[in-house]
Amino acid sequence: MTTDDTISLFLEDEAATIRLGEDLALALKAGDCLALSGDLGAGKSSLARAILRAIADEEGLEVPSPTFTLVQSYDLRIPVSHFDLYRLGDPSELTELGFDEALENGICLVEWPEMAAGELPVERITLTLAHEGNGRRATIAAAGAQALRIRRVLAIRNFLDDAGYPDAKRRFLTGDASLRAYEAIHHEKVERRIILMDWRPHPEGPPVYDGKPYPKVAHLAQDAYPFVAIANALRERGFAAPEIFKVDYTQGILLIEDLGTEGVLDDTGRPIAERYRQSVACLAQLHSMPFPRDIPVTATHTHHIPDFDRTALKMEVQLVLDWHIGWKRGTAPSEAERKEYLAIWDGLIDELATAEKNLLLRDFHSPNIIWRPQESGVKKIGLIDFQDAIIGPTAYDLASIVQDARVTIEPDLFRLLMDDYLALRHAQGGFDEAGFLKAWAIMSAQRNCKLAGLWVRLLQRDGKPGYLRHMPRTLAYLNVALEHEALAPLRDWCARAGIGQSES
């Protein structure tokens, strides 16, 4: 039974209480205060223990009661402070216990919140446990984003029950740079874990071009249909994309195959040459195969793969104008600079008219490649995060991997990967190397101009300075692309604007 801000759940036994705690662990974020109320023996400590062990992903984590120490802190994926205020002398003592600092940096679980109710944040989650028959009644009150997160994890629990995985154990796996998050799902019915993709529907953003929001102009997937369509089409052609077990398209929840945990980098974050070479071989085979434009997904829905069109290409390269130049030199580009830059790109896009075009996975680089040593051929390379796939110059995906945005590809490895790809494509027959290399230079420049602006946007708009560490690499990659004769106008423009020189 649910009202606007209150959720009421019957917990039939201790296992259900633990399961609720594990689910709540996936909903809590830094800055959340969860106030746990209830009589002695109502299950507050069991719930807190389940939350802590789930966030730690360690079932044997020692969780002593903070009854006498009043607070116990845990340095986990998200820092958690567990308060027990039963013996608190005065509400003002909460400050002395470091509550404010703990809440600023992490999650606060508070048992007996009644002892300092006036000192706790107004925007908190309250969870009251009460005995009911042979079980317990949990009543959760929250508002705003906190309520939405709690309802979301409970909706996912219902999805898992409907999918035939009741009592499944859920653990946070990762969140990516977009709006998706992933959970590892463990259940006795399956030998190995499966992956849950949490892809919540979101309202459209403000219009940025021709009355359309950015995702529509850039052809970014807004629901699960493109992911399922591309995954199935890749699998049908012998590539290692995840099998789709169950989908709720309306809610944006998917259960998919776990392709593995190994990547293409070593323990120090450096590229493993053999794995990159296999990735390039996989790409060469993909580029040689015809791919359908329209892929049936359900009886009523067909996914049409969009083009990487002029509008999308130009909108991405404008990130340099909108973010990078002002950050680099302190002044925004003049109207004349903008006009010249965009005219140059119109010319370069015209040059792509005769380029080889096929399916682009779009972000074919280290974070999205799984190494599968037990497999052979192209199946050694597990493909993920391809929901934004489009039709465009095949050279784009090669630029993505041989100039990995998050990993430095040294010149020797770069040349080896390029040579591998070109040799494989020549072996397939009918390959125009000169035309391909021109397209490669243009698409490399397009991608790196986009990234040079994106890193600054992440810093200034989103408060994420860590991405700036990629800037020197991005500019070095851009310089490589600018060496091609077709890029001479852009090379000259960048030199005048001060772009392409290494920055820290």
VODRENKOL-41503 format. One record per residue: y, z, x of N, C-alpha, C, O, CB in turn; residue in three letters. Coordinates in steps of 0.1 Angstrom, whole numbers, plus 5000, padded with zeros to 4 digits. Glycine has a CB too. Layout:
<atoms>
YZXYZXYZXYZXYZXala ...
</atoms>
This chain:
<atoms>
498850005009500050005000501250005009501350085018500050124990met 502249915007503349895015504649885007504649814997503249775024thr 505649965011506949945005507849885016507349845026507550085000thr 509149875013510049805022509949855037509949775046511449825017asp 509949995038510050045052508850135055508750205065511250125054asp 507850145046506750245047505450175046505250085037506850355037thr 504550205055503150155055502250275053502350365061502850075068ile 501350265044500350375042498950315044498550215038500550425027ser 498150385053496850345056495850455055496150575059496850285071leu 494650435050493650535049492750505062492250395064492850525036phe 492550615069491750605081490450685078490450805077492450665094leu 489350615077488150675072487450775082486750855078487150575068glu 487650755095487050835105487850835118488950775119485550795107asp 487350905128488050915141488150775147489150745154487251005150glu 487150695145487150555151488350475145488950405152485850485149ala 488650495132489750425126491050475131492050395133489650435111ala 491150605134492350665140492650605154493750565157492250815141thr 491550595162491650535175492050395174492850345182490350555183ile 491450315165491750175163493250155159493950065164490850115153arg 493750245151495250235147496050255160497050185162495550335136leu 495750355168496450385180496450265189497450235195495950505187gly 495350205191495250085199496049965194496649895202493750035201glu 496049955181496949845175498449875177499149785180496649835160asp 498750005175500150045177500650025191501749995194500450185173leu 499750035201500050015215500549875217501349855226498850045224ala 500049785209500549645210501849615204502549515206499449545204leu 502349705195503549695188504749765195505849725193503449745174ala 504449865203505449945209506149875221505449805229504950075213leu 507449885223508149835234509049945240509250045234509049715230lys 509549915252510450005259511650035250512149945244510849955273ala 511950165248513050205239512550255226513350305218513950085237gly 511250245223510750295211510350445212509850485222509450215207asp 510750515201510350655200509350665188509750625177511550745198cys 508150705190507150725180507050875177506450945186505850655183leu 507450915166507451065162506151085154505951025143508651105154ala 505251165159503951195153503951335146504051435153502851185164leu 503851335133503851455125502551475118501751385116505051445115ser 502251605115501051635108500651775112501051835122499951545112gly 499751835104499351975106498451975119498051875124498552025094asp 498152095123497152115134495852045130495352065119496952265138leu 495251965140493951905137494051775128493051715125493051995130gly 495351735126495451615117495151485125494951385119496851605112ala 495251485138494851375146495951315155495851205160494351265137gly 497051395156498251345164497851315178498151215184499351445163lys 497151415184496751395199495751285200495751215210496151525204ser 494851265191493851155192494551025191494250925199492851165180ser 495551015183496350885182497150865194497150745199497350895170leu 497850965200498550945212497650915223498050825232499351075215ala 496550975224495550945235495150795234495050725244494351035234arg 494850745222494450615220495550515224495250415231494050585205ala 496750545221497850455225497950455240498150345246499250505219ile 497950565247498050565261496950495268497150415278498150715266leu 495750515263494550445270494650295268494250215276493250505265arg 495150255256495250115253496250045262496049935268495550085239ala 497450115264498450055272498050055287498349955294499750135271ile 497250155291496750155304495550065306495250025317496350305308ala 494950025295493749945295492650015303491949955312493949805300asp 492550145300491650235308491050335298491750435295492250295320glu 489850315293489350405283489150545288489150645281488050345278glu 488950555301488650685307489950755312489850865319487650675318gly 491050705309492350765314492450915309492250945297493550685308leu 492651005319492751145316494151165309495151125314492651225328glu 494051225297495351245289495351395285494951425274495351155276val 495851475294495951625291496951645281497951575280496251705304pro 496751755273497751785263499051845270498951925279497151895253ser 500151795265501451845271501951975264503152005264502451735271pro 501052045257501452165249502252265258503252315253500252225243thr 501852285270502452385278503552325288504552385291501452465287phe 503252205292504252135301505352075293506352035299503552035310thr 505152055280506051995271506151835272506451765262507452045272leu 505951785284506051635286505051595297504951665307507451595289val 504451485295503551425305503951275306503951215296501951445301gln 504151235318504651095320503551005326502751055334505851085328ser 503550875322502550785327503250655331503950595324501450755316tyr 502950615344503550495349502550375346501650345354503750505364asp 502750315334501750215330502550075329503650065334501250255316leu 501849985322502549845320503849865314504849805318501649765311arg 503949955304505250005300505250155302504250225298505549975284ile 506150215309506150355311506150435298506850395289507350405320pro 505250535297505150615285505350765289504750815298503750595278val 506150835281506250985282505751045269506151005258507751025284ser 504851135271504151205259504751345258504451435267502551205261his 505451365247506051495245505351575235504851515225507551475241phe 505151705237504651795226505751905225505851995234503251855230asp 506451915214507551995212507252125205508152205201508651925205leu 505952155203505552275195506152405201506452495194504052285195tyr 506252415214506752535221508152515226508652595234505752565233arg 508852415221510252395225511052515220511052555209510752265220leu 511852575230512652695226513852655218514252725208513052765238gly 514552545222515752505215515852355216515552295226517052565222asp 516352285205516352135205517152085217516851975222516952085193pro 518152155222518952105233518152085246518552015255520152195235ser 517052155247516152155259515552015260515051975271515052255258glu 515551935250514951795251515651715261515051635268515051725237leu 516951735263517751655273517251705287517151615296519251685271thr 517051835289516651885302515251825305514851815317516552035302glu 514451795295513151735298513151585302512151535305512251755285leu 514351535302514551395306514251295295513851175298513651365317gly 514351335282514051245271514851115271514251015270514251325258phe 516151135273517051015272516650905283516550785280518451055274asp 516450955295516050865306514650805303514450685306516050935319glu 513750885298512350835295512450725284511750625285511450945290ala 513350745274513450645263514150515268513750405264514250705252leu 515050525277515750415283514750325290514950195290516850455292glu 513850385297512950305306511550275300510850195305512750375319asn 511250335289509950325283509750365269510750365261508950385292gly 508550415266508150455253508050605253507650665262506850395248ile 508550675242508350815240507450845228507750805217509750885239cys 506350915231505450965220505751105218505751185228503950935223leu 506151145206506651285204505751355193505851315181508051285200val 504951455197504251535187505151655184505951705192502951585193glu 505051695171505951805166507451765167508251845172505651935173trp 507751645162509251605163510151695155511351695157509351465159pro 509551765145510451855137511151955145512152005140509551925126glu 510651995157511252095165512552055171513352135176510352145176met 512851915171514151865177514551745169515051645176513951835192ala 514451745156514651625148516051575150516351455151514451645134ala 517051665152518451625153518751555167519751495168519351735151gly 517851575176518051525190517351395192517551325202517651625200glu 516551355183515751225184516551115179517451135171514351235176leu 516350995184517050875179516850855164515750865159516650745187pro 517950805158517850775143516850665141516050665132519250745138val 516950565150516050445148514750475156514550425167516750315154glu 513950555149512650585155511550545145511850525133512550735159arg 510350545150509150525141508550655138508350735147508150425148ile 508350685126507750815122506350785117506150695108508550895112thr 505350855121504050845117503550985113503451075121503150775128leu 503150995100502651125095501151115092500751025085503451175083thr 500451205097498951215094498651335085499151445088498151225108leu 497851305075497451415066495951395063495551285061498351415053ala 495251505061493851505057493751445043494551485034493251645058his 492751365041492551305027491051285026490451195032493351175025glu 490451365018488951345016488251375030488551475037488551215011gly 487351275033486651285046487451215057486951215069485251235045asn 488651165054489351095064490851145065491051255063489350945061gly 491651045069493151085070493950975064493550865062493451095086arg 495151015060496150915055497250905065497851005069496650965041arg 497550785070498650765080499750695072499550595066498150675092ala 500950755073502150705067503150665077503550755085502750795056thr 503450545079504350495089505650455083505650365074503650385098ile 506750505088508050465084508850405096508950465106508850585077ala 509350285094510150215105511050115098510950095086509150145115ala 511950065106512949975100513149855110512849875122514250045097ala 513749755106514149645114513049585123511949565118515249695123gly 513349555135512349495144511149585146510049525148513049465158ala 511349715147510149795148509149785137507949775139510649945149gln 509649775125508849755113508149625114506949615110509549775100ala 508849525118508249385118507149385129506049325126509249285122leu 507349455140506249455150505049525145503849485148506749515163arg 505249635138504049715133503349635123502049625123504549845127ile 504049575114503349485104502649375110501549335105504449435093arg 503149315121502549205127501149245133500249175131503449145138arg 501149355140499849395146498849435135497649415137500049515156val 499249485124498349515113497849385107496749375102499049605103leu 498749285106498349155100497249095109496349025104499549065099ala 497449105122496449055132495149125130494049065131496949065146ile 495249255128493949325126493249275113492049255113494249485124arg 493949245102493349185090492749055093491749015088494349175079asn 493548975101493048835105491648855113490748775110494048765114phe 491548945122490348965129489249015120488048965122490549075140leu 489549095111488449135101487949015093486749005091489049245091asp 488848935089488548815081487748715089486848645084489748745075asp 488048715102487348615111485948665115485248595122488148595124ala 485548785110484248835114484148925126483048935132483248725115gly 485348975130485349065142485949205138486949245144486149005153tyr 485349265128485749405125485549495136484649485144485049455112pro 486449585138486449685149486549625162486249695172485149765148asp 487049505163487349445176488249525184489249585179487849295175ala 488049535197488949605206489949505211489649395216488149665218lys 491249535210492349455214493149505226493349625226493349435201arg 493449415235494249465246495349355249495049235248493349485259arg 496549405253497549315257497149225269496549285278498849385261phe 497349095268496949005279498248955286498348985298496148885274leu 499048895279500348845285501248795274500848765263500048735295thr 502548795278503548725270504148615279504248635291504648825265gly 504448495273504948395281506448385279507048465272504348255278asp 507048285285508548275285509048235271510248235268509048175295ala 508148195262508548155249508348265239508548385242507748035244ser 508048235227507848335216506448375214506048435204508448285203leu 505548325223504048355221503648475229504248505240503248235225arg 502648545224502048655231500548635230500048575221502548795226ala 499848705239498348685239497648815240498148905247497948595251tyr 496548825233495748945234494248915239493848805236495649025221glu 493649005246492248985249491449065238491649175235491949045263ala 490448995232489749045221488249065226487648975231489748955209ile 487749185224486449225228485649265216486149345208486349335239his 484449215214483649245203482149235206481749145214483949165190his 481349315201479949315204479249185200478149155205479149425197glu 479849105191479248975187479348865198478648765197479948925174lys 480248885207480548785217480248845231480648955234481948725217val 479648765240479348805253480548835262480648925270478348715260glu 481548745261482748755269483948755259483848725247482848635278arg 485048805264486148815256486648685251486348575256487348885264arg 487348685240488048565235489548605234489948715236487548535220ile 490348495232491848515233492448495220492148405212492448415243ile 493348585217494148575204495548535208496248595216494148705196leu 496048425202497348375204498248425192497948385181497448225206met 499248495195500148555185501448465186502248475195500548705188asp 501548375176502648275176503448295163503248215154502148135178trp 504248395162504948435150505948325146506648265154505748565152arg 505948295133506948195128508348255130508548375128506748155113pro 509348175135510648215137511648125130511348005129511048225152his 512748175125513748095119514347995129514348025141514848175112pro 514847885124515447785132516747845138517447915132515747655125glu 516947805151518247845157519447765153519247675144518047835172gly 520547785159521747705155521647565159520947535169523047765161pro 522347475153522247325157522947315170523947365173522947245146pro 522347225178522947195192523247045193524047015202522047245202val 522546965185522846825187522446755174521346765169521946765199tyr 523346675169523146595157522646685145521846645137522146485160asp 523146805144522746895133521446955135520947025126522846825121gly 520746935146519346995148519347105159520147105168518446875153lys 518447205157518347305167517647255179516947155179517547425161pro 517747325190517247285203515747245203515347145207517447395214tyr 514847335197513447295197513147165190512247085195512647405190pro 513847125180513646995173514146875182513446775182514246995160lys 515246895189515746795197514846775209514546655213517146825202val 514346885215513546875227512046855224511246845233513647005235ala 511746845211510346825206509446935211508346915216509846685211his 509847055208509047175212508247215199508747215188509847295217leu 506947245201506147285190506647415183506947505189504647305194ala 506647405170507147525162506047585154506247685147508247475153gln 504847535154503747595148502447565155502447495166503647555133asp 501247605150500047585157499347455156498447425164499047695152ala 499847365147499247235145499147155158498147105162499947155134tyr 500247145166500247065178499247115188498547045195501547055184pro 499147245189498247305199496847275196496047235204498347465200phe 496447285183495047255179494747115180493747075185494847305164val 495747025177495546885178495246835192494346765195496746805172ala 496146885201496046845215494746905221494046835229497246885223ile 494447025218493247095224491947015219491146985228493147235219ala 491946975207490746905202490646765208489546725212490746895187asn 491746695209491746565215491346565230490646485235493146495214ala 491846665237491446685251490046705253489346655261492346795258leu 489446805245488046835246487146715242486146685249487746945236arg 487646635233486846515229486746415240485846335241487446445217glu 487746415249487746325261487246385274487446335284489146275263arg 486546505272485846565284486746655292486246695303485446455293gly 487846695287488746785295488446935290488046955279490246755294phe 488847025299488547165296489747225289490647285296488147245309ala 489847215276490847285268490147385260488947365257491747175259ala 490847485255490147595248489547545234490247465227491047715245pro 488347585231487847565218488547655208488947775212486247595218glu 488847605197489647685186488647745177487847665170490647595179ile 488547875176487547935167488147965153487347945143487148075173phe 489348005152489948025138491448025139492048065149489448165133lys 492047975129493547965129494048005115493547965105493947815132val 495148075115495948095103497248025106498148085113496148255100asp 497447905101498647825104499947885099500947875104498447685099tyr 499747955087500948005081501548125089502748135091500648055067thr 500548215093501048335101501148305116501848385123500048445099gln 500548195120500648165135499748255143500248315153502048175139gly 498448265139497548345146496348265149495748195140497148475138ile 495848255162494748175166493748255174494148335183495248055174leu 492548235172491448275181490948165189490448065183490348355173leu 490948175202490648055211489748105222489648225225491847985216ile 489048005228488148025239488948075252490048035254487447905243glu 488348165259488848215272488348125283487148125285488548365274asp 489148045289488647955299488448025313487947955322489647845301leu 488848145314488648215327489948285332490948275325488248115338gly 489848345343490948425348491448385362492548425366490548575349thr 490748295368491248245381492248135380492248055371490048195390glu 493248145389494248035389494147955402493047945408495648105389gly 495247885405495247795416496047845428496247775438495847655412val 496347975428497048045439496248145445495348205439498448105434leu 496448175458495748285465496348415462497348425454495648255480asp 495848525468496348655465497748675469498448775464495448755472asp 498248595478499648605482500648515474501848515477499848575497thr 500048445464500848355456501148215462501948145458502248415454gly 500348185472500448045478499447955472498347995468500248055494arg 499747825472498847725466497547715474497547705486499547585465pro 496447705467495147675473494947525472494847465462493947755466ile 494947455484494947315485493847245476494147155469494847265499ala 492647295478491547235470491747235455491447145448490147315474glu 492347345450492547355436493647265431493547215420492847505432arg 494647255439495747165436495247015436495646935428496947185445tyr 494346985446493846855447492946815434493046705429493046835460arg 492146915430491346895418492246885406491946805397490447015416gln 493346955405494346945394494946805394495046745383495447045396ser 495346755405495846615406494846515402495146415395496346585420val 493546535405492446445402492246445386492046345380491146475409ala 492346565381492246575366493446505359493246435349492346725362cys 494646515365495746445359495646295360495946215351497046485367leu 495146245372494946095373493946045363494145935358494346065387ala 492946125360491946075350492646075336492445985328490646165350gln 493346185333494046185320494946075318495046015307494746325319leu 495746035329496745925328496045795326496745695321497545925340his 494845775329494145645328493545625315493045515312493045635339ser 493545725306492845725293493845705282494845765281492045845291met 493545615272494345595260494345725252493345785251493945475252pro 495445755246495545875238496145845225497145765224496445985245phe 495645895214496145855201497545925198497846025203495145905190pro 498345855191499645905187499546005175500246105175500545785182arg 498545975166498446055154497046125155496046055156498645975141asp 496946255154495746325155495546415142496346505140495746415168ile 494546385134494246465122493846615127493046625136493146405114pro 494446705120494246845123493446915112492446985114495546925126val 493946905100493246955088493146835078493646725081494047075082thr 492646865067492546765056493846715051493946605046491646815045ala 494846805053496246765048497246755059498446725055496646875038thr 496946765071497946765082497446685094496446695099498346905086his 498346585097498146505109499246525119500446525115497946355106thr 498946555132500046575141500446445148499546375153499546675152his 501746405147502246295154502846335167503746415167503246215145his 502346285178502846325192504246255193504346135193501846285203ile 505246335196506646265197506846205210506046225220507646375194pro 507846125211508246055223509246145231509946225226508945925221asp 509146135245510146205253511346105253511446025263509546225268phe 512146115243513146015241514446035248514546145255513446005226asp 515345945247516645955254517346085251517946155260517445835251arg 517346125238518146235234517546365241518346445246518046255219thr 516246375241515646495247515846495262516146605268514146505244ala 515646385268515846375283517246415287517446495296515546235288leu 518246365280519646385283520046535280520846595287520546295276lys 519546585269519846725265519446825276520046915279519246765252met 518246795282517746875292518546875305518846975311516246845295glu 518946755309519646735322521046795320521746825330519746595326val 521546805308522946865306522947015310524047065311523346845292gln 521847075311521847215316522547235329523147335331520447265317leu 522547135338523247135350524747145347525447225353522947015359val 525247065338526647065334527047195328528147255331526946945325leu 526247245319526547355310526447495317527147585314525747355298asp 525547505328525347625334525447625349526047715355523947675330trp 524847535356524747535370526047525377526347605386523747435375his 526847425374528047395382529047505381529647545391528747265376ile 529247565369530247675368529747795376530547865382530447715354gly 528447815376527947925384528047905399528347995407526447955381trp 527847775403527947745417529347745423529547805434527247605420lys 530247685416531547675422532647745415533847745419531947525423arg 532347815404533347895397534147815387535047875380534247955407gly 534047685386534847605376533847515369532947455375535947525383thr 534147495356533247405348533547265352534547235358533547425333ala 532547175350532747035353533946975344534047015333531446955351pro 534646885350535646815343535046715333533846685334536646735352ser 535846675323535346575313534946445320533946385316536446545303glu 535646405331535346285338533946305345533146215345536446255348ala 533746425351532446445358531346445348530246385350532446585365glu 531546505336530446505326530146355321528946315320530846585314arg 531146285319531046145314530246065324529345985321532346085311lys 530646075337529945995348528546035349527645955350530746015361glu 528246165349526846225351526046165339524946115342526846375351tyr 526446175327525646135316525445975316524445925311526246175303leu 526445905320526345765321525245725332524545635330527645695325ala 525245805343524245775353522845795347521945715350524445875365ile 522745905339521445925333521045825323519845795321521346065327trp 522045775316521745655307521145545315520145475310522945615299asp 521645515326521145405334519745435340518945345340522045385346gly 519545565344518145595349517145595338516045545340518245735355leu 517545635326516545625315516245485311515145445307517145695302ile 517245395312517045255310515945205321515145115317518345175312asp 516045255333515045215343513645255339512645195345515445275357glu 513445355330512145395327511545305316510345335312512245535322leu 512245205311511745125300510345065303509545045294512745015297ala 510145025316508844955319507845055326506845015331509144845329thr 508245185327507345285333506045305325506045285313508045415335ala 504945335332503745375325503945495316504545595321502545395335glu 503545485304503745605295502445635288501645555285504745565284lys 502245765287500945825281501245965278502446015278499745805291asn 500246045275500346185271500846265283500346255294499046245266leu 501946345281502446435291502146575286502446615274503946425293leu 501446655294501146795290502446875291502646985285500146855299leu 503446825299504746875300505046995309506046995316505246915286arg 504147085310504247195319502947215327502347315327504647335312asp 502647105334501347105342501647165356501947085365500746965343phe 501647295357501847365369501047495370500347525360503347395372his 501247565381500347685383500147785372498947825370500747755395ser 501147825364500847925354499947875343499347955336502147965348pro 499847745342499047685330497747615334497247535327499947585323asn 497247645346496047585351495047695354495347785362496347495364ile 493847685349492747775351491747715360491347605358492147825338ile 491347785371490347735380488947775375488747895373490647775395trp 488047685374486747715368485647665378485147555377486547635354arg 485347745388484547705400483047675395482347595402484447815410pro 482647725384481247705379481147565373479947525371480847805369gln 482247495370482147365364482247255375482347285386483247355354glu 482147125370482247015379483246915374483546915362480846945381ser 483746825382484646725378485946775372486446885376484046635369gly 486446705362487746745356487546885349488646945346488246645346val 486346925346486247045339486447175348486447285343484847055332lys 486547145360486947255369488347305366488747415369486847215384lys 489147215360490547245357490647285342490547195333491447135360ile 490947415339491247455325492647435322493547475329490847605324gly 492847365310494247335306494647425295493947445285494247185301leu 495847485296496447565286497947535284498447465292496247715289ile 498547585274499947575272500447435271501347395278500747645283asp 499747355262500047215261500547175247500647055244498847125264phe 501047275240501447255226502647165225502947105215501747385219gln 503447155236504647075236504446935241505346865245505747145244asp 503146895242502846765248503546655240503746655228501346735247ala 503946545248504746435243504246305249503346315258506246455245ile 504746195245504446065251505646025259506746025254504045955240ile 505446005272506445965281505945915294504745895296507446085283gly 506845895304506345855317505345955324505646065325507545835327pro 504245895327503145985332503546055345503046155349501845905335thr 504545995352505046055365505546195363505646265373506045965371ala 505946225351506546355349505646475352505946565359507046375334tyr 504346455347503346565350503046575364502746685369502146545341asp 502946455371502646465386503846535393503546615402502446325391leu 505046515389506146585395506046735392506346815401507546535389ala 505546775381505446915377504446985386504747105390504946925363ser 503346925390502346995398502646985413502447075421501046935395ile 503146865418503346855432504646915437504946925449503246705437val 505546945427506747015429506747145420507647155412508046935427gln 505747225422505547335413506747425413507247475424504347425418asp 507347445401508647515400508547665405509547715410509047515386ala 507447725405507347865409506647885422506448005426506647945398arg 506247775428505447785441505947685451506147575447503947775438val 506147725463506547625473505447535477504447585483507247695485thr 505547415475504547315480505147255492506047175492504247205469ile 504447295504504947245517504847095518503947035511504247315528glu 505647025526505546885527504246825530503846725524506446835538pro 503346885539502046835541501146825529500546735526501346915552asp 501246935521500446945509500946845499500246775492500347085503leu 502246835498502946745489502446605491502046525482504446755490phe 502446565504502046425507500546405504500146295500502346395522arg 499746505507498346495504498046475489497246395485497546625509leu 498746555481498546545467499046405461498446345453499346655460leu 500146365466500646235462499646125466499346035458502046205468met 499146125479498246025483496946035475496445925472497946055498asp 496446155472495246165463495446095450494646015446494946315461asp 496546125444496846065430496945915431496345845423498146125425tyr 497745865440497845725441496545645444496345545439498945685452leu 495745705453494445645456493545645444492845545441493745725467ala 493545755436492745755424493145655414492345595407492745895418leu 494445645412495045545403494745405407494445315399496545565400arg 494845375420494545235425493045205422492745095419494845225440his 492145305424490745285422490445255407489445185405489945415426ala 491345295398491045265384491445115381491045065371491845355375gln 492245055390492644915388493944905380494244985371491544845381gly 494744795383495944765375497044865376497844875367495544745361gly 497144935388498145035389499344985397499244925408497545155396phe 500544995391501844955398502445075405503145155400502844905387asp 502045085418502545195426504045205427504645305426501945195440glu 504645085430506145085432506845135419507745215420506644945436ala 506445085408507045125395506845265392507645335387506545035384gly 505545315396505245455393506145545402506645645397503745485396phe 506245515415507045595424508545605420509245705422506945555438leu 509045495414510445495409510545595397511445675396510945355405lys 509545575388509545665377509345815381509945905375508445625367ala 508545835391508345975396509646025401509946145398507245975408trp 510345955409511646005414512646035403513246145403512345895424ala 512645955393513545975382513146105374513946185371513645855372ile 511846115371511346225363511446355371511646465366509946205359met 511246345384511346465393512846515393513146635391510946435408ser 513746425394515146455393515546515379516246615379516046335396ala 514946455369515246505355514746645354515446735349514646415345gln 513546675358512946805357513746915365514047025361511446805361arg 514046875378514746975386516246995382516747105385514646925401asn 516846895377518246915371518147015360518947105358518846785367cys 517146995351516947085340516747225345517447325341515747045331lys 515847245355515547375360516747445367516947565366514347375369leu 517547365374518647415381519647475371520347575375519347305390ala 519747425360520547485349519847595342520547695338521047375339gly 518547575340517847685332517847815339517947915333516447635330leu 517647815353517647945360518948015358518948145357517347915375trp 520047945358521348015356521448065342521948175339522447915360val 520947985332521048025318520248155316520648245309520547915309arg 519048155322518248275321518948405327518848515322516948255328leu 519748385337520548485343521648535334521748645330521048445357leu 522448435331523748465324523648495309524348575304524748355327gln 522748415302522648435288521648535284521748615275522348305281arg 520448535292519348615288519148745296518248815294518148535288asp 520048755306519948875315518648885323518048995325519948995306gly 518148775328516948765336517148705349516948585352515848685328lys 517648795359518048745372516948695381517148625390518848845379pro 515648745378514548715386514248565388513748525399513348775381gly 514648485379514348345380515248275390514848165395514548275366tyr 516248335394517148275405516448255418516848175426518448355407leu 515348335420514648315433514048175434513648135445513548425434arg 513848105423513347975423514347865426514047755429512647945410his 515647905427516747805428516647725441516647605441518047875427met 516547795453516447715465515347615465515447495470516247805477pro 514147655460513047555459513347445450513047325453511747635454arg 513947475438514247365429515247265435515047145433514947425416thr 516247315442517147225448516547145460516947025462518447295453leu 515647205467514947125478514047015471514046905477514047225486ala 513447045460512646945453513546835448513246715449511847005441tyr 514746865443515646765438516046675450516146555448516946835432leu 516346735461516746645473515646545476515946435480516946735485asn 514346585475513246485477513346375467513246255471511846555476val 513546405455513646295445514846205447514746085445513746355431ala 515946265452517146185454517146085465517946005467518346275456leu 516046095473515846005485515545865480515745765487514746055494glu 515045845467514645715463515945635460516945685455513745725450his 515845505463517045415462517545415448518745395446516645285467glu 516645425438517045415424517945535420518745525410515845405415ala 517945635428518645765425519945765432520645875432517845885428leu 520345655439521645665447522845705439523645795444521845525453ala 523045655427524245705420524245855417525245925417524345625407pro 523045905413522946045410523046125423523646235423521546075404leu 522546075434522646145447524146155451524546265455521846065458arg 524846055449526346065452527046155443527846235448526945925452asp 526746155431527346245421527046395425527946475425526946215407trp 525846425428525446555431526146605444526546715445523846565433cys 526246515453526946555466528346585463528946685469526846435476ala 529046515455530446545451530546675443531546745445531046425443arg 529546705435529646825426529046945434529247055429528746795414ala 528546925446527947035453526547085449526247195451528847155452gly 525846995443524447025438523446965448523746855453524246975424ile 522447035450521346975459521347045472520447025480521546825460gly 522347125475522347205487521747335484521947395474523847215493gln 520947385493520247515491521147625489522147645496519247545503ser 520847705479521647825475520847945474519547935472522447795462glu 521348055476520648185475521148255462520648355459520848275487ser 
</atoms>
